[in-house]
Amino acid sequence: MSPKYIDAHCHVQFDQYDGDRDALIMAMREREVAGIVVGCDLASSIRAVELVEKHEHLYASVGLHPNHETDERFDSLEYRKLTMSSKVVAIGECGLDYYRPTHVDDEVKKKQKELLWKHIELAAELDKPLVIHSRPTKGSQDAYQDLIVILTEAKKRYPNLRGDIHFFVGGIDEALALIALGFTLSFTAVITFARDYDEVIKTIPLATILSETDAPYVAPLSRRGQRNDPLAVEDVAAKIAEIRQEDPETVRQTLVSNAERLFAL
């Protein structure tokens, strides 16, 4: 039986939940909220897998975030071992981040791109979707533009390559280009208080949208400034329906179906 909601990207294995993780996961189950628990490095990927194996309504994605490229050598063998668990449904969080590093030059970009390719190759080998983080320099779309170039080349090599562009913050042109490459776009509770994403959400097909929280980050308007959690995916789904001026129940069901299809749940 399908859940009512699927949080396509959360980090409930993080330390922020050490005090009430069990209670939160129980609340998710009671409210029929499933979640993809996403790793950002080897340690958090291991914790994600250990956690989801205990709970039927949780699944994991394993990978090395671009901002951790300088902290850890990507060991594809260790990540591949984690995918032996049937609860690992995706590879990532991986991608390009030109926003957070204090200094971004051609060498930083080159290393991030090389790391992304390693994830692409692993995802293609295992026939699993990617969970992609892409954040451009403020005032530009540079990380998305580079990502589109990489994914265009990757699709030539691996035609079945697919995935989700998590926490999408690009424009309509970038959205349509990524969708054409077979990727979905997911939106967080930032849409409950910022209007920057409305046009993209209205324009792209509902079949290409996922709902996520990126918890513990970016709580919805009703809880601004507090720690976020996967239950906020209810707010995200409702807001997507409101922005699109579509039936909330139809939108809810479609968002669940989209996630189930991508992650083969």
C-alpha positions in Angstrom: 0.0 0.0 0.0 1.4 3.4 -1.0 2.2 6.0 1.7 0.3 9.3 1.7 3.5 11.3 1.3 7.1 10.6 0.3 9.8 13.0 1.5 12.3 12.5 -1.4 15.2 14.0 0.5 15.8 14.1 4.3 18.7 13.6 6.7 17.0 12.1 9.8 20.3 10.2 10.5 21.9 13.6 11.4 22.8 14.5 15.0 20.0 17.1 15.2 17.6 14.1 15.7 19.5 12.3 18.4 17.1 13.4 21.1 13.8 12.3 19.4 14.6 10.3 16.3 12.5 7.3 17.3 9.5 9.4 18.1 9.8 11.3 14.8 10.1 8.1 12.8 7.0 6.7 14.6 5.1 9.9 13.8 6.1 9.6 10.2 4.7 6.0 10.1 1.5 7.1 11.8 1.0 9.9 9.3 2.0 7.6 6.4 5.0 9.6 5.5 7.8 7.6 3.8 11.3 9.1 3.5 14.5 8.8 1.5 17.3 9.3 4.0 20.3 10.8 2.1 24.0 10.5 3.0 26.4 13.3 2.4 29.7 11.4 3.1 30.6 7.8 3.9 29.8 8.1 7.7 26.4 9.7 7.2 25.7 7.2 4.4 26.5 4.3 6.7 24.2 5.8 9.4 21.4 6.2 6.8 21.6 2.6 5.7 21.7 1.3 9.3 18.7 3.5 10.2 16.5 2.6 7.2 17.1 -1.2 7.6 15.1 -0.9 10.9 12.1 0.9 9.4 9.8 -0.3 6.5 8.9 3.3 5.5 12.4 4.6 5.2 14.9 4.1 2.3 18.5 5.4 1.8 20.7 7.1 -0.8 24.4 7.0 -0.4 27.0 9.4 -1.7 29.6 12.2 -1.2 28.3 15.8 -1.3 30.4 18.1 -3.4 31.2 20.3 -0.4 32.9 17.3 1.2 35.1 16.7 -1.8 38.1 18.1 0.1 37.3 16.0 3.3 37.1 12.5 1.9 38.4 10.5 -1.0 35.5 8.9 -2.8 35.9 5.1 -2.3 33.5 3.6 -4.8 34.1 0.1 -3.3 32.9 1.3 0.2 29.8 3.0 -1.3 29.1 -0.1 -3.5 29.2 -2.3 -0.4 26.4 -0.1 1.1 24.2 -0.7 -2.0 24.1 -4.4 -1.1 21.3 -3.4 1.2 17.9 -3.6 -0.6 16.9 -0.4 1.2 19.5 1.7 -0.8 17.4 3.1 -3.7 19.7 5.8 -5.1 23.2 7.2 -5.4 24.0 10.6 -3.9 23.8 13.3 -2.6 26.3 14.3 -5.3 26.7 17.2 -7.7 28.1 20.7 -8.1 28.1 23.5 -5.5 29.6 26.8 -6.6 27.8 28.7 -3.8 29.1 27.4 -0.5 32.9 27.1 -1.0 34.7 30.3 0.1 36.8 30.2 -3.0 35.6 28.6 -6.3 38.1 28.4 -9.2 38.6 26.2 -12.1 40.4 23.6 -10.0 37.6 23.4 -7.5 35.1 23.0 -10.3 37.2 20.3 -12.0 37.4 18.3 -8.8 33.7 18.5 -8.2 33.0 17.4 -11.7 35.3 14.5 -11.4 33.5 13.4 -8.2 30.2 13.7 -9.9 31.3 11.5 -12.8 32.3 8.8 -10.2 28.7 8.9 -8.9 27.3 8.8 -12.4 29.4 5.7 -13.2 28.3 4.0 -10.0 24.6 4.8 -10.6 24.8 3.5 -14.2 26.6 0.3 -13.1 24.0 -0.4 -10.4 21.0 1.0 -12.5 20.0 3.3 -9.7 18.8 6.9 -9.9 21.1 9.8 -8.8 20.2 12.3 -6.1 21.8 15.5 -7.3 22.7 18.7 -5.4 23.3 21.7 -7.6 23.8 25.2 -6.3 25.0 28.0 -8.5 26.9 31.1 -7.7 24.6 33.8 -6.4 22.9 35.6 -9.3 23.8 33.0 -11.9 22.9 29.5 -13.1 26.5 28.4 -13.6 26.3 25.1 -11.6 23.1 24.1 -13.5 24.6 25.0 -16.8 27.7 22.8 -16.1 25.4 20.0 -14.7 23.4 20.0 -17.9 26.5 19.6 -20.0 27.7 16.7 -17.9 24.4 15.0 -17.8 23.9 15.4 -21.6 27.3 13.6 -22.1 26.4 11.0 -19.5 23.1 10.2 -21.1 25.0 9.4 -24.4 27.0 6.8 -22.5 24.3 5.6 -20.1 20.9 6.1 -21.8 19.0 4.8 -18.7 20.6 7.4 -16.4 18.0 9.2 -14.3 17.6 10.9 -11.0 16.3 13.8 -9.0 17.6 17.4 -8.9 17.1 18.0 -5.2 16.1 21.4 -3.8 15.8 22.9 -7.3 16.5 26.6 -7.4 17.0 27.2 -11.1 14.9 28.8 -13.8 12.4 27.5 -16.3 15.1 27.0 -19.0 17.3 24.9 -16.6 14.2 23.0 -15.4 13.1 22.0 -18.9 16.6 21.0 -20.0 17.0 18.7 -16.9 13.5 17.2 -17.4 14.4 16.5 -21.1 17.4 14.5 -19.8 15.0 12.3 -17.8 15.4 13.9 -14.3 12.8 15.0 -11.9 12.9 18.2 -9.8 12.1 18.3 -6.1 11.0 21.3 -4.1 11.3 22.0 -0.3 9.3 24.0 2.2 11.0 27.1 1.1 8.1 27.4 -1.4 5.8 28.0 1.6 7.4 31.4 2.2 9.3 32.4 -1.0 7.7 33.0 -4.4 10.9 32.6 -6.4 9.9 29.0 -7.5 6.3 29.6 -8.4 6.8 30.0 -12.2 8.8 26.8 -12.5 6.3 24.8 -10.4 3.5 26.1 -12.6 5.3 25.5 -15.9 6.8 22.0 -15.6 4.7 18.8 -15.9 3.3 17.5 -12.5 4.8 14.1 -13.5 8.3 15.6 -13.1 7.9 17.0 -9.6 8.9 15.5 -6.2 8.2 16.8 -2.7 11.0 16.9 -0.2 12.0 18.6 3.1 15.9 18.5 3.2 15.2 18.2 6.9 16.7 19.3 9.3 17.0 22.4 7.1 14.4 25.0 5.8 11.3 24.5 8.0 8.0 25.6 6.4 6.4 29.0 7.1 4.4 27.6 10.0 7.7 26.7 11.8 10.2 29.2 10.5 13.5 29.2 12.4 12.9 25.8 13.9 14.4 22.4 13.1 12.6 20.9 10.1 11.5 17.3 9.8 9.9 15.0 7.2 6.4 15.7 8.3 6.7 19.1 6.6 6.4 17.3 3.3 2.6 17.6 3.9 3.0 21.4 3.7 5.2 21.1 0.5 2.6 19.0 -1.3 -0.2 21.3 -0.3 1.7 24.4 -1.5 2.6 22.7 -4.9 -1.2 22.1 -5.4 -2.0 25.7 -4.4 0.7 27.2 -6.7 -0.5 25.0 -9.6 -4.2 25.7 -8.7 -4.8 21.9 -9.0 -6.8 19.5 -6.8 -4.7 18.8 -3.7 -5.6 15.2 -3.6 -4.6 14.6 -7.2 -1.3 16.4 -6.6 -0.6 14.4 -3.5 -1.2 11.1 -5.2 0.9 12.1 -8.2 3.8 13.3 -6.1 3.8 9.9 -4.4 3.6 8.0 -7.7 6.4 10.1 -9.1 8.7 9.2 -6.2 7.7 5.5 -6.2 8.5 5.3 -10.0 11.9 7.1 -9.7 13.1 5.2 -6.7 11.4 1.9 -7.6 9.7 1.7 -4.2 
